[in-house]
Amino acid sequence: MSAAAAPGSAPALGIQVGDYLRVLANERGASAHTLRAYRRELEEFAAWIARRAAADRPDSSDACAAGGGMSAAQIELRIDRIEHTDIRAYLGSLYDRGLSKASAARALAAIRSWFKWLARAGYMERNAASLVATPRLPKHLPRVPSIEQMNCVVDSVRDDAASWPARDRAILELLYGCGMRNAELTGLNLDDIHWANEAILVRGKGQKQRYVPLGDAAAAALRVYLGERAARVAAAGGASRATPALFVNLRLRGLDAAGGAVGRQARLTTRSVGRIVKRIAILRGLSADVHPHTLRHAFGTHLLEEGADLRAIQELLGHERLSTTQRYTQLTAAQLTEVYDRTHPRAK
């Protein structure tokens, strides 16, 4: 890697990282979670590249003595001089730190996305990251509860497992009955429920929107919850629509004394939803690794098992690529193999 260049010849790596993150946020509508992850991966990569360049160049005092006239602090790193071998070496450093192949693959995905944007913006003539192969990952199919297990969990939300049973029952009904992501659920507003059309407007990744059907069980659970929600908000001193958030926290933190919406508008967080789902699932006999996305996997898997078309499942889940939805085909095949091995006389 030849990383030294005359000052001003190219923006510093840190500036280019910041520019790309602003593009992700403002033009591509990336979520806060995505922005945090990309910032972490790219800043760590830029810092590693800077250390590698500093180690490769001669001591600044020697350079000045030789007439270089430029201190280490004045040397800027140029993105177009980073080779694919540098990126491979960085992935190797991640393995040396004990990180998994999945972690390395996430880092490479962020670097590739950044380099692709840099190439389009004219900062480099060729994209070195495109020459780096993705680490081969083992295929881990998510463990999905059976239909009977899911029905048991959703139908048994009571005071022993929930701090607000009506709300928590509605949460489970939407996660499993509509296949929403956790962030999509917590981002729902009251106006997103279209009762006349029996549908819910869901805002997915990249500001994409889709409508998902509102089933009878989910609609019934929502009506019970909304009645209690209105009473709680009114008791706190505000009108029932003081906050647009559909799912609110137990103590309505985020509403001022007059009931007006401030801060996070009492909106339930994704972390709280994760705790709610895990607590109820464990108390009803499911494994401790259950989380909100498990219910989304169960939604897609059970639809496929009951004969739904893969293309329709793709639309319901909001997958951009059909290949993502095809994971559920693999999951169902794995389950069929397990049943065969357990029950067929010639398999034993």
SEPA-238833 format. One line per 4 residues: number of its first residue (from 1); their letters; for each residue x, y, z of C-alpha. Coordinates in Angstrom, 3 decimals, always signed. Example, Ala and Ser with C-alpha at 12.3 -4.5 7.8 and 13.67 -1.06 7.14 Angstrom:
<atoms>
1	as	+12.300,-4.500,+7.800  +13.670,-1.060,+7.140 .
</atoms>
This chain:
<atoms>
1	msaa	+0.000,+0.000,+0.000  +1.297,+3.415,-0.926  -0.784,+5.612,+1.334  +1.175,+8.865,+1.356 .
5	aapg	+0.140,+11.735,-0.841  +0.551,+15.480,-0.972  -1.790,+17.250,+1.451  -5.064,+18.247,-0.123 .
9	sapa	-4.844,+15.767,-2.969  -7.702,+13.724,-1.559  -10.051,+14.017,+1.423  -8.878,+12.288,+4.584 .
13	lgiq	-10.378,+8.882,+5.305  -12.296,+10.190,+8.296  -13.959,+12.855,+6.164  -14.889,+10.309,+3.519 .
17	vgdy	-16.414,+8.035,+6.173  -18.478,+10.931,+7.487  -19.630,+11.874,+3.978  -20.731,+8.313,+3.272 .
21	lrvl	-22.645,+8.026,+6.549  -24.527,+11.209,+5.676  -25.437,+9.700,+2.310  -26.736,+6.575,+4.063 .
25	aner	-28.822,+8.652,+6.458  -30.171,+11.361,+4.151  -30.425,+9.702,+0.751  -30.872,+6.026,+1.507 .
29	gasa	-32.869,+6.290,+4.732  -30.672,+3.891,+6.690  -31.834,+3.075,+10.193  -30.041,+4.301,+13.301 .
33	htlr	-28.889,+0.733,+13.951  -27.361,+0.472,+10.457  -25.632,+3.833,+10.812  -24.087,+2.858,+14.150 .
37	ayrr	-22.847,-0.444,+12.737  -21.374,+1.121,+9.587  -19.742,+3.926,+11.570  -18.088,+1.416,+13.887 .
41	elee	-16.836,-0.843,+11.085  -15.553,+1.928,+8.827  -13.881,+3.958,+11.562  -12.083,+0.843,+12.813 .
45	faaw	-10.952,+0.035,+9.276  -9.757,+3.616,+8.657  -7.851,+3.616,+11.953  -6.201,+0.290,+11.071 .
49	iarr	-5.202,+1.590,+7.645  -3.691,+4.695,+9.267  -1.642,+2.590,+11.695  -0.491,+0.319,+8.867 .
53	aaad	+0.575,+3.301,+6.754  +2.439,+4.836,+9.706  +4.272,+1.579,+10.310  +5.244,+1.251,+6.653 .
57	rpds	+6.707,+4.732,+6.178  +10.129,+5.842,+7.515  +10.429,+7.773,+10.735  +9.340,+11.356,+10.249 .
61	sdac	+12.673,+12.702,+11.536  +14.533,+10.582,+8.986  +12.186,+11.782,+6.279  +12.770,+15.412,+7.182 .
65	aagg	+16.552,+14.853,+7.340  +16.403,+13.388,+3.867  +14.686,+16.516,+2.612  +11.161,+15.166,+2.631 .
69	gmsa	+10.004,+18.230,+4.498  +6.678,+16.640,+5.568  +5.917,+15.406,+9.069  +3.820,+12.335,+9.808 .
73	aqie	+0.921,+14.551,+10.882  +0.960,+16.204,+7.457  +0.793,+12.967,+5.496  -2.717,+12.218,+4.317 .
77	lrid	-4.063,+8.800,+3.467  -5.585,+8.332,+0.051  -8.399,+5.850,-0.398  -7.431,+5.160,-4.005 .
81	rieh	-4.081,+3.736,-2.882  -5.592,+1.063,-0.690  -5.144,-2.348,-2.331  -7.279,-5.463,-2.004 .
85	tdir	-4.345,-7.037,-0.164  -4.714,-4.363,+2.529  -8.361,-5.271,+3.002  -7.504,-8.958,+3.213 .
89	aylg	-4.835,-8.149,+5.786  -7.412,-6.210,+7.796  -9.760,-9.210,+7.803  -6.813,-11.304,+8.971 .
93	slyd	-6.297,-8.878,+11.852  -9.917,-9.380,+12.876  -9.376,-13.145,+13.029  -6.220,-12.562,+15.069 .
97	rgls	-8.355,-10.641,+17.575  -10.620,-13.664,+17.914  -13.546,-12.350,+15.879  -15.739,-14.842,+14.034 .
101	kasa	-16.184,-15.205,+10.289  -19.608,-13.594,+10.638  -18.025,-10.507,+12.235  -15.426,-10.328,+9.480 .
105	aral	-18.147,-10.668,+6.858  -20.074,-7.758,+8.408  -16.944,-5.611,+8.357  -16.280,-6.512,+4.712 .
109	aair	-19.889,-5.714,+3.768  -19.532,-2.210,+5.209  -16.178,-1.679,+3.477  -17.551,-2.900,+0.147 .
113	swfk	-20.543,-0.604,+0.376  -18.286,+2.349,+1.199  -15.852,+1.578,-1.606  -18.704,+1.225,-4.093 .
117	wlar	-19.913,+4.701,-3.211  -16.359,+6.094,-3.346  -15.893,+4.645,-6.841  -19.160,+6.168,-8.033 .
121	agym	-18.174,+9.516,-6.493  -14.904,+9.462,-8.443  -12.516,+9.078,-5.501  -11.029,+5.928,-7.011 .
125	erna	-10.692,+4.414,-10.466  -11.125,+0.816,-9.368  -12.882,-0.735,-6.429  -10.307,-2.815,-4.542 .
129	aslv	-12.940,-4.189,-2.156  -14.698,-5.978,-5.021  -11.680,-8.288,-5.332  -11.992,-9.573,-1.763 .
133	atpr	-14.046,-12.733,-1.324  -16.613,-12.943,+1.465  -15.661,-15.396,+4.229  -17.546,-18.651,+3.816 .
137	lpkh	-20.059,-18.828,+6.629  -21.671,-21.956,+8.066  -25.378,-22.106,+7.354  -27.238,-21.778,+10.629 .
141	lprv	-30.960,-22.153,+10.116  -32.979,-20.383,+12.806  -34.813,-22.575,+15.259  -38.501,-21.890,+14.838 .
145	psie	-41.233,-22.864,+17.328  -44.016,-25.048,+15.983  -47.467,-23.709,+15.174  -48.810,-25.300,+18.357 .
149	qmnc	-46.054,-23.707,+20.452  -46.675,-20.277,+18.974  -50.422,-20.515,+19.529  -49.786,-21.521,+23.134 .
153	vvds	-47.464,-18.554,+23.724  -49.706,-15.942,+22.118  -52.916,-17.249,+23.719  -51.484,-17.373,+27.239 .
157	vrdd	-50.298,-13.819,+27.866  -51.406,-13.190,+31.437  -50.356,-11.213,+34.498  -47.814,-13.852,+35.507 .
161	aasw	-45.779,-13.234,+32.347  -46.612,-9.660,+31.344  -46.554,-6.272,+33.044  -49.296,-5.052,+30.672 .
165	pard	-51.041,-8.161,+29.299  -53.266,-6.379,+26.760  -50.334,-4.513,+25.227  -47.989,-7.480,+25.280 .
169	rail	-50.618,-9.747,+23.708  -51.058,-7.232,+20.884  -47.284,-7.106,+20.408  -47.051,-10.879,+20.014 .
173	elly	-50.053,-10.936,+17.691  -48.435,-8.405,+15.346  -44.945,-9.906,+15.443  -46.222,-13.397,+14.687 .
177	gcgm	-49.461,-12.575,+12.866  -47.977,-9.931,+10.569  -44.305,-10.939,+10.396  -42.989,-7.525,+11.364 .
181	rnae	-39.458,-6.665,+12.320  -38.949,-5.339,+15.835  -38.093,-1.837,+14.598  -41.125,-1.861,+12.305 .
185	ltgl	-43.375,-2.725,+15.230  -42.055,-0.009,+17.540  -42.234,+2.511,+14.698  -45.975,+1.993,+14.197 .
189	nldd	-48.292,+4.946,+14.784  -52.001,+4.972,+15.518  -52.772,+6.238,+12.019  -50.974,+3.268,+10.460 .
193	ihwa	-53.845,+0.955,+11.349  -56.329,+0.967,+8.462  -59.345,-0.652,+10.045  -61.584,-0.339,+6.982 .
197	neai	-59.083,-2.164,+4.787  -58.036,-4.610,+7.519  -54.397,-3.715,+6.922  -51.435,-2.044,+8.614 .
201	lvrg	-48.977,+0.319,+6.961  -45.452,-0.868,+7.813  -42.314,+1.214,+7.259  -39.451,-1.139,+6.530 .
205	kgqk	-35.755,-0.800,+5.799  -34.632,+2.059,+3.600  -37.898,+3.981,+4.076  -39.772,+1.346,+2.092 .
209	qryv	-43.438,+0.913,+2.913  -45.753,-2.032,+2.587  -49.226,-3.028,+3.712  -49.717,-6.243,+5.640 .
213	plgd	-53.082,-7.838,+6.396  -54.506,-7.356,+9.875  -55.912,-10.736,+10.922  -58.953,-11.150,+13.137 .
217	aaaa	-56.941,-12.261,+16.177  -54.509,-9.343,+15.877  -57.368,-6.875,+15.340  -59.194,-8.120,+18.422 .
221	alrv	-56.034,-7.870,+20.543  -55.372,-4.346,+19.271  -58.877,-3.155,+20.135  -58.530,-4.388,+23.708 .
225	ylge	-55.117,-2.769,+24.040  -56.183,+0.544,+22.490  -59.031,+0.841,+24.992  -56.607,+0.436,+27.878 .
229	raar	-54.034,+2.680,+26.219  -56.544,+5.526,+25.871  -57.540,+5.209,+29.522  -53.910,+5.285,+30.714 .
233	vaaa	-52.980,+8.308,+28.604  -56.125,+10.147,+29.723  -55.345,+9.362,+33.351  -51.885,+10.829,+32.813 .
237	ggas	-53.527,+14.122,+31.852  -53.567,+13.941,+28.072  -55.934,+13.076,+25.248  -55.844,+9.582,+23.788 .
241	ratp	-53.829,+10.848,+20.801  -51.296,+12.893,+22.779  -48.608,+10.681,+21.299  -48.820,+9.127,+17.829 .
245	alfv	-46.968,+5.982,+18.951  -49.073,+2.836,+18.814  -47.153,+0.967,+21.502  -46.238,+3.026,+24.562 .
249	nlrl	-44.197,+2.202,+27.636  -45.830,+1.174,+30.894  -45.294,+4.429,+32.790  -45.763,+6.678,+29.756 .
253	rgld	-42.282,+8.121,+30.131  -41.918,+10.861,+27.536  -45.216,+12.654,+28.102  -45.125,+15.967,+29.929 .
257	aagg	-47.562,+16.923,+32.682  -50.052,+18.329,+30.175  -50.027,+15.178,+28.107  -48.138,+16.673,+25.205 .
261	avgr	-45.610,+14.520,+23.406  -41.955,+15.195,+24.169  -38.738,+13.230,+23.871  -39.489,+9.774,+22.538 .
265	qarl	-43.245,+10.394,+22.909  -43.562,+7.458,+25.349  -42.840,+5.098,+22.443  -41.853,+1.558,+23.404 .
269	ttrs	-38.250,+0.713,+22.467  -36.987,-2.314,+20.554  -35.006,-3.360,+23.611  -38.163,-3.397,+25.716 .
273	vgri	-39.981,-5.479,+23.100  -37.108,-7.958,+23.165  -37.398,-8.320,+26.936  -41.180,-8.733,+26.727 .
277	vkri	-40.980,-11.480,+24.094  -38.193,-13.363,+25.849  -39.891,-13.286,+29.261  -43.206,-14.595,+27.954 .
281	ailr	-41.573,-17.221,+25.723  -39.402,-18.638,+28.503  -42.302,-18.812,+30.964  -44.273,-20.746,+28.338 .
285	glsa	-41.551,-23.328,+27.798  -39.658,-22.019,+24.761  -35.862,-21.813,+24.602  -33.986,-18.858,+26.038 .
289	dvhp	-32.722,-17.752,+22.609  -36.189,-16.633,+21.471  -36.312,-12.989,+20.383  -38.721,-10.849,+18.315 .
293	htlr	-37.140,-11.944,+15.019  -37.894,-15.564,+15.962  -41.573,-14.723,+15.596  -40.897,-13.251,+12.168 .
297	hafg	-39.130,-16.463,+11.158  -42.088,-18.432,+12.502  -44.466,-16.279,+10.445  -42.670,-17.053,+7.176 .
301	thll	-42.030,-20.713,+7.965  -45.584,-21.497,+9.014  -47.032,-19.736,+5.973  -44.843,-21.891,+3.745 .
305	eega	-45.756,-25.059,+5.634  -49.438,-24.289,+5.118  -49.014,-23.860,+1.360  -48.415,-20.122,+0.861 .
309	dlra	-46.626,-19.018,-2.295  -42.985,-17.998,-1.780  -43.501,-14.784,-3.760  -46.419,-13.786,-1.541 .
313	iqel	-44.340,-14.458,+1.582  -41.623,-12.230,+0.141  -44.110,-9.366,-0.192  -45.519,-9.880,+3.291 .
317	lghe	-42.070,-9.912,+4.884  -40.808,-6.980,+2.834  -37.765,-8.839,+1.497  -36.011,-7.074,-1.350 .
321	rlst	-34.654,-10.338,-2.767  -36.460,-13.623,-3.175  -33.259,-15.422,-2.171  -33.724,-14.054,+1.349 .
325	tqry	-37.202,-15.559,+1.521  -35.894,-18.886,+0.219  -34.278,-19.471,+3.611  -37.674,-20.625,+4.763 .
329	tqlt	-37.673,-23.305,+2.063  -34.368,-24.607,+3.480  -35.772,-24.460,+6.982  -38.846,-26.451,+6.057 .
333	aaql	-36.725,-29.014,+4.223  -34.563,-29.408,+7.321  -37.644,-29.986,+9.433  -38.954,-32.573,+6.974 .
337	tevy	-35.612,-34.381,+7.107  -35.791,-34.434,+10.888  -39.295,-35.915,+10.780  -38.209,-38.497,+8.214 .
341	drth	-35.174,-39.538,+10.240  -37.265,-39.870,+13.352  -40.234,-41.763,+11.916  -39.408,-43.712,+8.755 .
345	prak	-38.366,-47.311,+9.371  -35.740,-47.255,+6.633  -34.092,-44.164,+8.073  -33.115,-45.885,+11.308 .
</atoms>
